[in-house]
Amino acid sequence: MIDVKTAFLLWVVQTSTFAILLMAIWLHARDHKYFLWFGIGFLIHASGLGLVGLRGQIPDFISIQVANTISLLAFGFWAKGLSTLDQRRIPLLAWAPTLVWFLGNLVPFIRADFALRVSLYNVAATLGFAILAFIAARASFSSGRYRAFLTMNWVTQAVACGGFAVFVVFRRPTSFADNFVGVWMGTIALIGFITSVVILAKIMMDRSQEQLQALVRTDPLTGVLNRRGFSEAYQGLVESSPLDTLGVLVFDLDHFKQINDRHGHTTGDRVLQEFADVCLSLLPQRAVFARTGGEEFAAVLAISEPRDAALFAETVRLALADRSIPTGEEPISVTTSVGISISPLRTANLDHLLSEADLALYTAKAQGRNRTSVRAGNRIVTVPPSREERPLDDVDRQADRQVAILNRISAVAHKLDD
């Protein structure tokens, strides 16, 4: 059987190797900072254990007080990694294990007694594992099953450390040479380490895969879906919609090339982002929105009747026209033309609907832009533009505008329903 010091050093090598691997992954994926925080945590933990293993060869203050302080700091970085993985702020309590150890060592009779120091360390570790379990239990990353496994592992670790903290006070070991102390602590650490590493590795790789998939499906400039993501989300909407009609809308920003030529591509990018924000803020619950290329965007709405799609299009169109977009010089206003196609859900085909919506869009642009046209059967109906499109100053005016939009749509509703 190997001695305790050798076991400590072997443990340090394994933990350090895992830490270096995590940080190497982070170097190739800088956006995934949880790899960095977990890596730092394991490296710090390994450093502390290494100093403990060198006891007798280095001053006791370094191998005891400093070593365990460093080792317990790892809980804070592990908590930081979990919080980053879950896109939350790290709780301040994450650093409590180190504080408990530090304050306990200010008490002379604890500092001078091996058994009480071991007990104190395990009390601090109990708190650390409990905090990690709490963060994992309330997190939303990965599947519920993996989070449950991780939580139960850390709860088990907390209970084991807490029980050992009490038991060691009564057994009164005087050094790590006591086989019970070495075997117990080594077994707890080994089981917990292996279990945590396996589950965390699975969770982190799943999260990286999710982020990669999101990157493939998302437009990097506006943050909305791209064409690929749009097609996938369309299928999900069709399969889950309780309504029996779909409306596909195609938006094209008017005179966008002139905006780029006159104000520069930075302003052009800002216009695209502003338009995406407008649409997302008004998007109904059962809907999908995407940038399909250049200055073109598209949306799919599950609707009860065609006028619902026209209402959304007109609301977006007027909201965009009201928005003042800074350019570095004078603010500008931007308008959009909209084409809509309608189909029963059971026979809907996305490519065909987009083509039909494009035909309606061409009509809207041919009739002067900044308006909405709907492909209804074999004809295209254009919603009459309002005579007075005033800025939205207050709630009453917004209500007035919604009524005006509904009145204009009602004027052609019989054609839309044919």
Secondary structure as UniProt FT lines:
FT   HELIX           4..28
FT   TURN            30..31
FT   HELIX           33..53
FT   TURN            56..57
FT   HELIX           60..61
FT   HELIX           62..66
FT   HELIX           67..85
FT   TURN            86..87
FT   HELIX           92..95
FT   HELIX           96..104
FT   TURN            105..106
FT   HELIX           108..111
FT   HELIX           114..137
FT   HELIX           144..171
FT   TURN            176..177
FT   HELIX           179..217
FT   TURN            220..222
FT   HELIX           227..240
FT   STRAND          245..253
FT   TURN            254..255
FT   HELIX           256..263
FT   HELIX           265..282
FT   STRAND          287..293
FT   TURN            294..295
FT   STRAND          296..303
FT   HELIX           306..322
FT   STRAND          336..344
FT   HELIX           345..347
FT   HELIX           350..366
FT   TURN            367..368
FT   STRAND          372..376
FT   TURN            377..378
FT   STRAND          379..382
FT   HELIX           395..410
FT   TURN            411..412
FT   HELIX           413..416
//
